[in-house]
Amino acid sequence: MSPTVFKESGYRFFFFSREEERMHVHIVSGDGEAKFWLEPEIELAKNYRYTRKQLKQIELLIESH
């Protein structure tokens, strides 16, 4: 199961309910997908096909929510 946390700017932010305990969020769109750690601070864990500019935009969206 992968509940959606929020959708914004064409990105879907979600998590897998039975995945690892460390808090994180997955992001997917038509351009690619990524995973960001949320603790102890926001940090890119994995990236597939997003540009640096897109990753920065995603990070700002995570911070604002």
mmCIF file of the N, C-alpha and C atoms, coordinates in Angstrom:
data_MODEL
# 
_entry.id   MODEL 
# 
loop_
_atom_site.group_PDB 
_atom_site.id 
_atom_site.type_symbol 
_atom_site.label_atom_id 
_atom_site.label_alt_id 
_atom_site.label_comp_id 
_atom_site.label_asym_id 
_atom_site.label_entity_id 
_atom_site.label_seq_id 
_atom_site.pdbx_PDB_ins_code 
_atom_site.Cartn_x 
_atom_site.Cartn_y 
_atom_site.Cartn_z 
_atom_site.occupancy 
_atom_site.B_iso_or_equiv 
_atom_site.pdbx_formal_charge 
_atom_site.auth_seq_id 
_atom_site.auth_comp_id 
_atom_site.auth_asym_id 
_atom_site.auth_atom_id 
_atom_site.pdbx_PDB_model_num 
ATOM 1   N N  . MET A 1 1  ? 0.845  -1.176 0.000   1.00 0.00 ? 1  MET A N  1 
ATOM 2   C CA . MET A 1 1  ? 0.000  0.000  0.000   1.00 0.00 ? 1  MET A CA 1 
ATOM 3   C C  . MET A 1 1  ? 0.893  1.243  0.000   1.00 0.00 ? 1  MET A C  1 
ATOM 4   N N  . SER A 1 2  ? 0.533  2.249  -0.787  1.00 0.00 ? 2  SER A N  1 
ATOM 5   C CA . SER A 1 2  ? 1.342  3.470  -0.865  1.00 0.00 ? 2  SER A CA 1 
ATOM 6   C C  . SER A 1 2  ? 0.444  4.708  -0.808  1.00 0.00 ? 2  SER A C  1 
ATOM 7   N N  . PRO A 1 3  ? 0.098  5.127  0.409   1.00 0.00 ? 3  PRO A N  1 
ATOM 8   C CA . PRO A 1 3  ? -0.766 6.303  0.569   1.00 0.00 ? 3  PRO A CA 1 
ATOM 9   C C  . PRO A 1 3  ? -0.103 7.582  0.038   1.00 0.00 ? 3  PRO A C  1 
ATOM 10  N N  . THR A 1 4  ? -0.883 8.378  -0.659  1.00 0.00 ? 4  THR A N  1 
ATOM 11  C CA . THR A 1 4  ? -0.410 9.668  -1.152  1.00 0.00 ? 4  THR A CA 1 
ATOM 12  C C  . THR A 1 4  ? -0.438 10.683 -0.028  1.00 0.00 ? 4  THR A C  1 
ATOM 13  N N  . VAL A 1 5  ? 0.667  11.386 0.166   1.00 0.00 ? 5  VAL A N  1 
ATOM 14  C CA . VAL A 1 5  ? 0.757  12.434 1.179   1.00 0.00 ? 5  VAL A CA 1 
ATOM 15  C C  . VAL A 1 5  ? 0.173  13.722 0.594   1.00 0.00 ? 5  VAL A C  1 
ATOM 16  N N  . PHE A 1 6  ? 0.639  14.090 -0.608  1.00 0.00 ? 6  PHE A N  1 
ATOM 17  C CA . PHE A 1 6  ? 0.065  15.229 -1.329  1.00 0.00 ? 6  PHE A CA 1 
ATOM 18  C C  . PHE A 1 6  ? 0.534  15.190 -2.774  1.00 0.00 ? 6  PHE A C  1 
ATOM 19  N N  . LYS A 1 7  ? -0.151 15.958 -3.623  1.00 0.00 ? 7  LYS A N  1 
ATOM 20  C CA . LYS A 1 7  ? 0.224  16.129 -5.025  1.00 0.00 ? 7  LYS A CA 1 
ATOM 21  C C  . LYS A 1 7  ? 0.370  17.617 -5.284  1.00 0.00 ? 7  LYS A C  1 
ATOM 22  N N  . GLU A 1 8  ? 1.452  17.970 -5.986  1.00 0.00 ? 8  GLU A N  1 
ATOM 23  C CA . GLU A 1 8  ? 1.673  19.381 -6.307  1.00 0.00 ? 8  GLU A CA 1 
ATOM 24  C C  . GLU A 1 8  ? 2.663  19.494 -7.460  1.00 0.00 ? 8  GLU A C  1 
ATOM 25  N N  . SER A 1 9  ? 2.407  20.439 -8.351  1.00 0.00 ? 9  SER A N  1 
ATOM 26  C CA . SER A 1 9  ? 3.304  20.743 -9.475  1.00 0.00 ? 9  SER A CA 1 
ATOM 27  C C  . SER A 1 9  ? 3.629  19.515 -10.327 1.00 0.00 ? 9  SER A C  1 
ATOM 28  N N  . GLY A 1 10 ? 2.676  18.601 -10.445 1.00 0.00 ? 10 GLY A N  1 
ATOM 29  C CA . GLY A 1 10 ? 2.869  17.401 -11.247 1.00 0.00 ? 10 GLY A CA 1 
ATOM 30  C C  . GLY A 1 10 ? 3.570  16.264 -10.539 1.00 0.00 ? 10 GLY A C  1 
ATOM 31  N N  . TYR A 1 11 ? 3.923  16.459 -9.270  1.00 0.00 ? 11 TYR A N  1 
ATOM 32  C CA . TYR A 1 11 ? 4.604  15.428 -8.484  1.00 0.00 ? 11 TYR A CA 1 
ATOM 33  C C  . TYR A 1 11 ? 3.614  14.778 -7.519  1.00 0.00 ? 11 TYR A C  1 
ATOM 34  N N  . ARG A 1 12 ? 3.772  13.478 -7.324  1.00 0.00 ? 12 ARG A N  1 
ATOM 35  C CA . ARG A 1 12 ? 3.004  12.757 -6.308  1.00 0.00 ? 12 ARG A CA 1 
ATOM 36  C C  . ARG A 1 12 ? 3.970  12.361 -5.201  1.00 0.00 ? 12 ARG A C  1 
ATOM 37  N N  . PHE A 1 13 ? 3.664  12.742 -3.976  1.00 0.00 ? 13 PHE A N  1 
ATOM 38  C CA . PHE A 1 13 ? 4.477  12.445 -2.800  1.00 0.00 ? 13 PHE A CA 1 
ATOM 39  C C  . PHE A 1 13 ? 3.763  11.342 -2.015  1.00 0.00 ? 13 PHE A C  1 
ATOM 40  N N  . PHE A 1 14 ? 4.457  10.247 -1.755  1.00 0.00 ? 14 PHE A N  1 
ATOM 41  C CA . PHE A 1 14 ? 3.811  9.111  -1.108  1.00 0.00 ? 14 PHE A CA 1 
ATOM 42  C C  . PHE A 1 14 ? 4.825  8.302  -0.310  1.00 0.00 ? 14 PHE A C  1 
ATOM 43  N N  . PHE A 1 15 ? 4.323  7.318  0.424   1.00 0.00 ? 15 PHE A N  1 
ATOM 44  C CA . PHE A 1 15 ? 5.190  6.408  1.167   1.00 0.00 ? 15 PHE A CA 1 
ATOM 45  C C  . PHE A 1 15 ? 4.600  5.014  1.101   1.00 0.00 ? 15 PHE A C  1 
ATOM 46  N N  . PHE A 1 16 ? 5.429  4.018  1.376   1.00 0.00 ? 16 PHE A N  1 
ATOM 47  C CA . PHE A 1 16 ? 4.969  2.636  1.464   1.00 0.00 ? 16 PHE A CA 1 
ATOM 48  C C  . PHE A 1 16 ? 4.770  2.327  2.940   1.00 0.00 ? 16 PHE A C  1 
ATOM 49  N N  . SER A 1 17 ? 3.586  1.866  3.291   1.00 0.00 ? 17 SER A N  1 
ATOM 50  C CA . SER A 1 17 ? 3.233  1.712  4.696   1.00 0.00 ? 17 SER A CA 1 
ATOM 51  C C  . SER A 1 17 ? 4.050  0.651  5.417   1.00 0.00 ? 17 SER A C  1 
ATOM 52  N N  . ARG A 1 18 ? 4.664  -0.284 4.722   1.00 0.00 ? 18 ARG A N  1 
ATOM 53  C CA . ARG A 1 18 ? 5.416  -1.346 5.404   1.00 0.00 ? 18 ARG A CA 1 
ATOM 54  C C  . ARG A 1 18 ? 6.892  -1.335 5.035   1.00 0.00 ? 18 ARG A C  1 
ATOM 55  N N  . GLU A 1 19 ? 7.383  -0.171 4.664   1.00 0.00 ? 19 GLU A N  1 
ATOM 56  C CA . GLU A 1 19 ? 8.790  -0.046 4.309   1.00 0.00 ? 19 GLU A CA 1 
ATOM 57  C C  . GLU A 1 19 ? 9.595  0.278  5.568   1.00 0.00 ? 19 GLU A C  1 
ATOM 58  N N  . GLU A 1 20 ? 10.840 0.597  5.402   1.00 0.00 ? 20 GLU A N  1 
ATOM 59  C CA . GLU A 1 20 ? 11.731 0.866  6.525   1.00 0.00 ? 20 GLU A CA 1 
ATOM 60  C C  . GLU A 1 20 ? 11.199 1.943  7.471   1.00 0.00 ? 20 GLU A C  1 
ATOM 61  N N  . GLU A 1 21 ? 11.699 1.920  8.704   1.00 0.00 ? 21 GLU A N  1 
ATOM 62  C CA . GLU A 1 21 ? 11.186 2.809  9.742   1.00 0.00 ? 21 GLU A CA 1 
ATOM 63  C C  . GLU A 1 21 ? 11.659 4.251  9.614   1.00 0.00 ? 21 GLU A C  1 
ATOM 64  N N  . ARG A 1 22 ? 12.848 4.477  9.059   1.00 0.00 ? 22 ARG A N  1 
ATOM 65  C CA . ARG A 1 22 ? 13.357 5.850  8.940   1.00 0.00 ? 22 ARG A CA 1 
ATOM 66  C C  . ARG A 1 22 ? 12.409 6.662  8.070   1.00 0.00 ? 22 ARG A C  1 
ATOM 67  N N  . MET A 1 23 ? 11.985 7.815  8.577   1.00 0.00 ? 23 MET A N  1 
ATOM 68  C CA . MET A 1 23 ? 10.985 8.621  7.898   1.00 0.00 ? 23 MET A CA 1 
ATOM 69  C C  . MET A 1 23 ? 11.521 9.145  6.559   1.00 0.00 ? 23 MET A C  1 
ATOM 70  N N  . HIS A 1 24 ? 10.729 8.939  5.513   1.00 0.00 ? 24 HIS A N  1 
ATOM 71  C CA . HIS A 1 24 ? 11.120 9.351  4.172   1.00 0.00 ? 24 HIS A CA 1 
ATOM 72  C C  . HIS A 1 24 ? 9.870  9.516  3.306   1.00 0.00 ? 24 HIS A C  1 
ATOM 73  N N  . VAL A 1 25 ? 10.062 10.028 2.108   1.00 0.00 ? 25 VAL A N  1 
ATOM 74  C CA . VAL A 1 25 ? 8.958  10.183 1.170   1.00 0.00 ? 25 VAL A CA 1 
ATOM 75  C C  . VAL A 1 25 ? 9.463  9.861  -0.233  1.00 0.00 ? 25 VAL A C  1 
ATOM 76  N N  . HIS A 1 26 ? 8.610  9.219  -1.015  1.00 0.00 ? 26 HIS A N  1 
ATOM 77  C CA . HIS A 1 26 ? 8.901  8.923  -2.415  1.00 0.00 ? 26 HIS A CA 1 
ATOM 78  C C  . HIS A 1 26 ? 8.183  9.959  -3.268  1.00 0.00 ? 26 HIS A C  1 
ATOM 79  N N  . ILE A 1 27 ? 8.778  10.293 -4.398  1.00 0.00 ? 27 ILE A N  1 
ATOM 80  C CA . ILE A 1 27 ? 8.200  11.276 -5.308  1.00 0.00 ? 27 ILE A CA 1 
ATOM 81  C C  . ILE A 1 27 ? 8.231  10.674 -6.698  1.00 0.00 ? 27 ILE A C  1 
ATOM 82  N N  . VAL A 1 28 ? 7.131  10.831 -7.427  1.00 0.00 ? 28 VAL A N  1 
ATOM 83  C CA . VAL A 1 28 ? 7.073  10.314 -8.790  1.00 0.00 ? 28 VAL A CA 1 
ATOM 84  C C  . VAL A 1 28 ? 6.310  11.294 -9.678  1.00 0.00 ? 28 VAL A C  1 
ATOM 85  N N  . SER A 1 29 ? 6.738  11.366 -10.925 1.00 0.00 ? 29 SER A N  1 
ATOM 86  C CA . SER A 1 29 ? 6.049  12.148 -11.955 1.00 0.00 ? 29 SER A CA 1 
ATOM 87  C C  . SER A 1 29 ? 6.408  11.530 -13.301 1.00 0.00 ? 29 SER A C  1 
ATOM 88  N N  . GLY A 1 30 ? 5.935  12.119 -14.377 1.00 0.00 ? 30 GLY A N  1 
ATOM 89  C CA . GLY A 1 30 ? 6.271  11.622 -15.697 1.00 0.00 ? 30 GLY A CA 1 
ATOM 90  C C  . GLY A 1 30 ? 7.734  11.756 -16.040 1.00 0.00 ? 30 GLY A C  1 
ATOM 91  N N  . ASP A 1 31 ? 8.454  12.604 -15.312 1.00 0.00 ? 31 ASP A N  1 
ATOM 92  C CA . ASP A 1 31 ? 9.868  12.851 -15.581 1.00 0.00 ? 31 ASP A CA 1 
ATOM 93  C C  . ASP A 1 31 ? 10.817 11.912 -14.851 1.00 0.00 ? 31 ASP A C  1 
ATOM 94  N N  . GLY A 1 32 ? 10.362 11.282 -13.770 1.00 0.00 ? 32 GLY A N  1 
ATOM 95  C CA . GLY A 1 32 ? 11.259 10.424 -13.006 1.00 0.00 ? 32 GLY A CA 1 
ATOM 96  C C  . GLY A 1 32 ? 10.702 10.079 -11.649 1.00 0.00 ? 32 GLY A C  1 
ATOM 97  N N  . GLU A 1 33 ? 11.605 9.672  -10.770 1.00 0.00 ? 33 GLU A N  1 
ATOM 98  C CA . GLU A 1 33 ? 11.213 9.363  -9.395  1.00 0.00 ? 33 GLU A CA 1 
ATOM 99  C C  . GLU A 1 33 ? 12.406 9.562  -8.470  1.00 0.00 ? 33 GLU A C  1 
ATOM 100 N N  . ALA A 1 34 ? 12.094 9.785  -7.196  1.00 0.00 ? 34 ALA A N  1 
ATOM 101 C CA . ALA A 1 34 ? 13.141 10.028 -6.205  1.00 0.00 ? 34 ALA A CA 1 
ATOM 102 C C  . ALA A 1 34 ? 12.636 9.619  -4.825  1.00 0.00 ? 34 ALA A C  1 
ATOM 103 N N  . LYS A 1 35 ? 13.579 9.576  -3.897  1.00 0.00 ? 35 LYS A N  1 
ATOM 104 C CA . LYS A 1 35 ? 13.273 9.287  -2.498  1.00 0.00 ? 35 LYS A CA 1 
ATOM 105 C C  . LYS A 1 35 ? 14.088 10.259 -1.667  1.00 0.00 ? 35 LYS A C  1 
ATOM 106 N N  . PHE A 1 36 ? 13.438 10.885 -0.700  1.00 0.00 ? 36 PHE A N  1 
ATOM 107 C CA . PHE A 1 36 ? 14.109 11.819 0.207   1.00 0.00 ? 36 PHE A CA 1 
ATOM 108 C C  . PHE A 1 36 ? 13.936 11.342 1.636   1.00 0.00 ? 36 PHE A C  1 
ATOM 109 N N  . TRP A 1 37 ? 15.047 11.342 2.389   1.00 0.00 ? 37 TRP A N  1 
ATOM 110 C CA . TRP A 1 37 ? 14.973 11.142 3.828   1.00 0.00 ? 37 TRP A CA 1 
ATOM 111 C C  . TRP A 1 37 ? 14.393 12.418 4.436   1.00 0.00 ? 37 TRP A C  1 
ATOM 112 N N  . LEU A 1 38 ? 13.598 12.270 5.479   1.00 0.00 ? 38 LEU A N  1 
ATOM 113 C CA . LEU A 1 38 ? 13.025 13.425 6.178   1.00 0.00 ? 38 LEU A CA 1 
ATOM 114 C C  . LEU A 1 38 ? 13.684 13.656 7.527   1.00 0.00 ? 38 LEU A C  1 
ATOM 115 N N  . GLU A 1 39 ? 14.372 12.650 8.032   1.00 0.00 ? 39 GLU A N  1 
ATOM 116 C CA . GLU A 1 39 ? 15.048 12.750 9.324   1.00 0.00 ? 39 GLU A CA 1 
ATOM 117 C C  . GLU A 1 39 ? 16.452 12.201 9.196   1.00 0.00 ? 39 GLU A C  1 
ATOM 118 N N  . PRO A 1 40 ? 17.445 12.714 9.863   1.00 0.00 ? 40 PRO A N  1 
ATOM 119 C CA . PRO A 1 40 ? 17.363 13.836 10.786  1.00 0.00 ? 40 PRO A CA 1 
ATOM 120 C C  . PRO A 1 40 ? 17.165 15.171 10.073  1.00 0.00 ? 40 PRO A C  1 
ATOM 121 N N  . GLU A 1 41 ? 17.440 15.218 8.751   1.00 0.00 ? 41 GLU A N  1 
ATOM 122 C CA . GLU A 1 41 ? 17.129 16.408 7.959   1.00 0.00 ? 41 GLU A CA 1 
ATOM 123 C C  . GLU A 1 41 ? 16.780 15.946 6.554   1.00 0.00 ? 41 GLU A C  1 
ATOM 124 N N  . ILE A 1 42 ? 16.187 16.812 5.768   1.00 0.00 ? 42 ILE A N  1 
ATOM 125 C CA . ILE A 1 42 ? 15.802 16.467 4.403   1.00 0.00 ? 42 ILE A CA 1 
ATOM 126 C C  . ILE A 1 42 ? 17.066 16.229 3.576   1.00 0.00 ? 42 ILE A C  1 
ATOM 127 N N  . GLU A 1 43 ? 17.120 15.034 2.959   1.00 0.00 ? 43 GLU A N  1 
ATOM 128 C CA . GLU A 1 43 ? 18.308 14.648 2.204   1.00 0.00 ? 43 GLU A CA 1 
ATOM 129 C C  . GLU A 1 43 ? 17.908 13.677 1.089   1.00 0.00 ? 43 GLU A C  1 
ATOM 130 N N  . LEU A 1 44 ? 18.448 13.873 -0.080  1.00 0.00 ? 44 LEU A N  1 
ATOM 131 C CA . LEU A 1 44 ? 18.172 12.985 -1.203  1.00 0.00 ? 44 LEU A CA 1 
ATOM 132 C C  . LEU A 1 44 ? 18.734 11.597 -0.923  1.00 0.00 ? 44 LEU A C  1 
ATOM 133 N N  . ALA A 1 45 ? 17.890 10.582 -1.063  1.00 0.00 ? 45 ALA A N  1 
ATOM 134 C CA . ALA A 1 45 ? 18.327 9.200  -0.869  1.00 0.00 ? 45 ALA A CA 1 
ATOM 135 C C  . ALA A 1 45 ? 18.547 8.506  -2.207  1.00 0.00 ? 45 ALA A C  1 
ATOM 136 N N  . LYS A 1 46 ? 17.620 8.709  -3.157  1.00 0.00 ? 46 LYS A N  1 
ATOM 137 C CA . LYS A 1 46 ? 17.717 8.096  -4.476  1.00 0.00 ? 46 LYS A CA 1 
ATOM 138 C C  . LYS A 1 46 ? 17.125 9.036  -5.516  1.00 0.00 ? 46 LYS A C  1 
ATOM 139 N N  . ASN A 1 47 ? 17.670 8.969  -6.727  1.00 0.00 ? 47 ASN A N  1 
ATOM 140 C CA . ASN A 1 47 ? 17.165 9.793  -7.815  1.00 0.00 ? 47 ASN A CA 1 
ATOM 141 C C  . ASN A 1 47 ? 17.217 8.994  -9.114  1.00 0.00 ? 47 ASN A C  1 
ATOM 142 N N  . TYR A 1 48 ? 16.142 9.058  -9.869  1.00 0.00 ? 48 TYR A N  1 
ATOM 143 C CA . TYR A 1 48 ? 16.108 8.439  -11.182 1.00 0.00 ? 48 TYR A CA 1 
ATOM 144 C C  . TYR A 1 48 ? 15.507 9.432  -12.173 1.00 0.00 ? 48 TYR A C  1 
ATOM 145 N N  . ARG A 1 49 ? 16.369 10.076 -12.947 1.00 0.00 ? 49 ARG A N  1 
ATOM 146 C CA . ARG A 1 49 ? 16.005 10.932 -14.069 1.00 0.00 ? 49 ARG A CA 1 
ATOM 147 C C  . ARG A 1 49 ? 15.597 12.362 -13.731 1.00 0.00 ? 49 ARG A C  1 
ATOM 148 N N  . TYR A 1 50 ? 15.584 12.782 -12.498 1.00 0.00 ? 50 TYR A N  1 
ATOM 149 C CA . TYR A 1 50 ? 15.293 14.189 -12.208 1.00 0.00 ? 50 TYR A CA 1 
ATOM 150 C C  . TYR A 1 50 ? 16.563 15.017 -12.354 1.00 0.00 ? 50 TYR A C  1 
ATOM 151 N N  . THR A 1 51 ? 16.392 16.238 -12.846 1.00 0.00 ? 51 THR A N  1 
ATOM 152 C CA . THR A 1 51 ? 17.515 17.165 -12.951 1.00 0.00 ? 51 THR A CA 1 
ATOM 153 C C  . THR A 1 51 ? 17.766 17.805 -11.580 1.00 0.00 ? 51 THR A C  1 
ATOM 154 N N  . ARG A 1 52 ? 18.897 18.475 -11.460 1.00 0.00 ? 52 ARG A N  1 
ATOM 155 C CA . ARG A 1 52 ? 19.193 19.193 -10.206 1.00 0.00 ? 52 ARG A CA 1 
ATOM 156 C C  . ARG A 1 52 ? 18.126 20.244 -9.912  1.00 0.00 ? 52 ARG A C  1 
ATOM 157 N N  . LYS A 1 53 ? 17.666 20.930 -10.953 1.00 0.00 ? 53 LYS A N  1 
ATOM 158 C CA . LYS A 1 53 ? 16.628 21.945 -10.781 1.00 0.00 ? 53 LYS A CA 1 
ATOM 159 C C  . LYS A 1 53 ? 15.339 21.316 -10.253 1.00 0.00 ? 53 LYS A C  1 
ATOM 160 N N  . GLN A 1 54 ? 14.944 20.172 -10.804 1.00 0.00 ? 54 GLN A N  1 
ATOM 161 C CA . GLN A 1 54 ? 13.748 19.488 -10.332 1.00 0.00 ? 54 GLN A CA 1 
ATOM 162 C C  . GLN A 1 54 ? 13.915 19.012 -8.898  1.00 0.00 ? 54 GLN A C  1 
ATOM 163 N N  . LEU A 1 55 ? 15.087 18.486 -8.570  1.00 0.00 ? 55 LEU A N  1 
ATOM 164 C CA . LEU A 1 55 ? 15.327 18.017 -7.203  1.00 0.00 ? 55 LEU A CA 1 
ATOM 165 C C  . LEU A 1 55 ? 15.238 19.164 -6.204  1.00 0.00 ? 55 LEU A C  1 
ATOM 166 N N  . LYS A 1 56 ? 15.727 20.327 -6.581  1.00 0.00 ? 56 LYS A N  1 
ATOM 167 C CA . LYS A 1 56 ? 15.637 21.499 -5.705  1.00 0.00 ? 56 LYS A CA 1 
ATOM 168 C C  . LYS A 1 56 ? 14.178 21.898 -5.512  1.00 0.00 ? 56 LYS A C  1 
ATOM 169 N N  . GLN A 1 57 ? 13.402 21.881 -6.609  1.00 0.00 ? 57 GLN A N  1 
ATOM 170 C CA . GLN A 1 57 ? 11.977 22.208 -6.515  1.00 0.00 ? 57 GLN A CA 1 
ATOM 171 C C  . GLN A 1 57 ? 11.258 21.207 -5.609  1.00 0.00 ? 57 GLN A C  1 
ATOM 172 N N  . ILE A 1 58 ? 11.562 19.928 -5.753  1.00 0.00 ? 58 ILE A N  1 
ATOM 173 C CA . ILE A 1 58 ? 10.956 18.898 -4.913  1.00 0.00 ? 58 ILE A CA 1 
ATOM 174 C C  . ILE A 1 58 ? 11.320 19.117 -3.449  1.00 0.00 ? 58 ILE A C  1 
ATOM 175 N N  . GLU A 1 59 ? 12.586 19.404 -3.198  1.00 0.00 ? 59 GLU A N  1 
ATOM 176 C CA . GLU A 1 59 ? 13.024 19.643 -1.820  1.00 0.00 ? 59 GLU A CA 1 
ATOM 177 C C  . GLU A 1 59 ? 12.290 20.839 -1.209  1.00 0.00 ? 59 GLU A C  1 
ATOM 178 N N  . LEU A 1 60 ? 12.097 21.896 -1.974  1.00 0.00 ? 60 LEU A N  1 
ATOM 179 C CA . LEU A 1 60 ? 11.358 23.064 -1.477  1.00 0.00 ? 60 LEU A CA 1 
ATOM 180 C C  . LEU A 1 60 ? 9.898  22.713 -1.184  1.00 0.00 ? 60 LEU A C  1 
ATOM 181 N N  . LEU A 1 61 ? 9.295  21.866 -2.012  1.00 0.00 ? 61 LEU A N  1 
ATOM 182 C CA . LEU A 1 61 ? 7.918  21.437 -1.764  1.00 0.00 ? 61 LEU A CA 1 
ATOM 183 C C  . LEU A 1 61 ? 7.844  20.598 -0.481  1.00 0.00 ? 61 LEU A C  1 
ATOM 184 N N  . ILE A 1 62 ? 8.806  19.731 -0.268  1.00 0.00 ? 62 ILE A N  1 
ATOM 185 C CA . ILE A 1 62 ? 8.843  18.926 0.964   1.00 0.00 ? 62 ILE A CA 1 
ATOM 186 C C  . ILE A 1 62 ? 8.958  19.846 2.174   1.00 0.00 ? 62 ILE A C  1 
ATOM 187 N N  . GLU A 1 63 ? 9.862  20.816 2.106   1.00 0.00 ? 63 GLU A N  1 
ATOM 188 C CA . GLU A 1 63 ? 10.052 21.754 3.218   1.00 0.00 ? 63 GLU A CA 1 
ATOM 189 C C  . GLU A 1 63 ? 8.773  22.532 3.529   1.00 0.00 ? 63 GLU A C  1 
ATOM 190 N N  . SER A 1 64 ? 8.029  22.908 2.493   1.00 0.00 ? 64 SER A N  1 
ATOM 191 C CA . SER A 1 64 ? 6.830  23.715 2.703   1.00 0.00 ? 64 SER A CA 1 
ATOM 192 C C  . SER A 1 64 ? 5.666  22.906 3.267   1.00 0.00 ? 64 SER A C  1 
ATOM 193 N N  . HIS A 1 65 ? 5.744  21.579 3.178   1.00 0.00 ? 65 HIS A N  1 
ATOM 194 C CA . HIS A 1 65 ? 4.673  20.741 3.707   1.00 0.00 ? 65 HIS A CA 1 
ATOM 195 C C  . HIS A 1 65 ? 5.120  20.035 4.956   1.00 0.00 ? 65 HIS A C  1 
# 
